[in-house]
Structure formats: structure tokens, C-alpha cells
Amino acid sequence: MFIDTHVHLNADQYDEDVTEVIERARDSNVEKMVVIGFDRKTIERALQLAEDYEFIYAAVGWHPVDAIDCTEEDLQWIEELAAHPKVVGIGETGLDYYWDKSPKEVQQQVFRKQIRLAKKVGLPIIIHNREATADILRILKEEKAHEIGGVMHCFSGSVETARESIAMNFMISLGGPVTFKNAKKPKEVAAAISLDHLMIETDAPYLAPHPYRGKRNEPSYVPLVAEEIARLKEISVEEVARATTRNAENFFNLPK
């Protein structure tokens, strides 16, 4: 059994066939999914999916790209939603220096507020990082994020950064890019980092694994991520499935 720890079934790309996508995931032994909300619309959809399906859970947060649109009312709303029985994390939040919609200082301010919110409500933080590793690690340390912990979602950094994150009470989550032939760093991380600190995800509908690269991703593909990690570690897929499922259940406090 597998758990897709980061999926956007609330994305517009699934408007026509989300029921079929969920059925295919279940047919592929994906027993649980965490749907990530990152603005008003996607948070509401994530919560609706979590209420409609026993095996779907939600995370609520504000994406760094849209940090400039985030109000105090939005953050208050997210804090209130954290009490929902199916909400298991705060995020995705973090920093994204690839897109320039939101100034860096605004992103950092909203990121800090969500770290503090996560600590207040007692839920782990789901980190989005694009071209901002140094600032993310610095802010996590300054805000004492180790006190609540979290996950580096769709991790693309170095083995050294992974170890630094783990030392701060963060998990490493690998997705479709670990299957790409030219993805040197994710493959190195998959091989080097202990299974105790790994989770798996799709980030669907984005970043579909090989051989579906460039197409719409979906949670039924998460076993392909596990297969590549197993190959790189020279262990069985069953061992990867067991460990990453156990890690996800413990991390998100999911029923076992």
C-alpha cells in the first residue's frame, strides 16, 4: 500500500474526471492521499474532497507565489480550519524565487506567519522551495520550526541540504523527478537518505514520473516513485511502500 502525501486533486485539471482519478489511485494500491490547499479556492476544494472520501485528508496553507494576495483574514481562516478533523498539515507554504509575482520580503513575511501558525495549532509544515534554499533554512531556524517539524515537499536539493533539513525535524518527500534520467540530485538523495526520513508523493497534476513525463500526473503513479527509490536503494518496492506509508501515517497522524 502507498500514500500520496502531496496531491492537488483540487486542481482545475481534474474538473472533468476527479472520481475516475481517485478510483485509479485506489486500484493502484494508493490507500490514502493528502490534498494540498494553497489559496481560498483550492483549500475549499481540498476540504470538500476530504469530507467526501474517508481516505482523503487535507492540508491548508498559502502558496508563496501568491503571498502578496494573502491577508490577515486569510491566515485567521486557515488557523480556524486547522481544527477540522481531516486537516493534517499547514501548507504548502515556503518561498519561490523563480516566479516574481510576490516580492521576496512579502513571501518571507507570510512564510514566517504560517510557521508560527503551525506551531500554534500543532500541525506539521509542508514546505515549497524553489530557488530559495538558503533563505528557507535560515527562516526555519530563526522561527524554531524544529519544534513542530514538517516536510520538504518534492525535494530537489542536495544530500547535504536533506541532512540539514532532517536535523531540523523535517522529512524528505520525493516525487516524479526522482524517475527522470537527468535528475542527479533526487537520485543521490534517494540513495543516501535513510528510509526512516523519506515519504513519497506525486504533486499531481504536475511533475508526472517517467514514462508519463510531460503529461498530466495523477496519484495512481505514486508507485513509480517508490519503484525508482527501491531500485536506487537496491531493496524491494514492498520495503519502500511499508516504510514510506508508516512514515506518512506517523507524520500526518493518520489512522492506521
Number of C-alpha atoms within 10 A of each C-alpha: 15 29 29 29 31 27 23 26 28 23 18 11 15 17 10 9 9 17 12 11 17 19 13 16 23 18 11 16 15 23 15 24 26 27 29 32 30 23 20 15 11 21 22 17 19 28 23 15 21 21 15 11 12 10 18 23 26 31 30 31 31 28 24 32 23 19 25 17 14 17 11 10 9 15 18 12 14 24 19 11 20 23 13 11 11 21 22 24 27 31 31 27 29 31 28 25 17 11 13 10 15 18 16 18 12 18 25 21 14 24 26 20 15 23 27 17 20 26 19 11 16 17 24 26 30 27 24 22 25 17 14 15 18 10 15 21 17 11 18 18 13 10 15 15 22 17 13 19 23 27 26 24 26 24 23 25 18 15 18 12 16 22 18 13 21 20 11 19 17 25 25 25 25 29 30 29 23 27 23 17 9 10 13 15 16 25 23 16 25 23 18 15 17 11 19 13 19 24 30 29 27 31 25 27 19 18 20 26 26 18 12 13 15 11 13 14 23 27 30 21 24 28 25 21 23 28 18 22 27 19 13 16 19 10 12 13 19 14 13 26 23 14 18 26 24 17 20 24 16 12 20 18 13 14 8 7
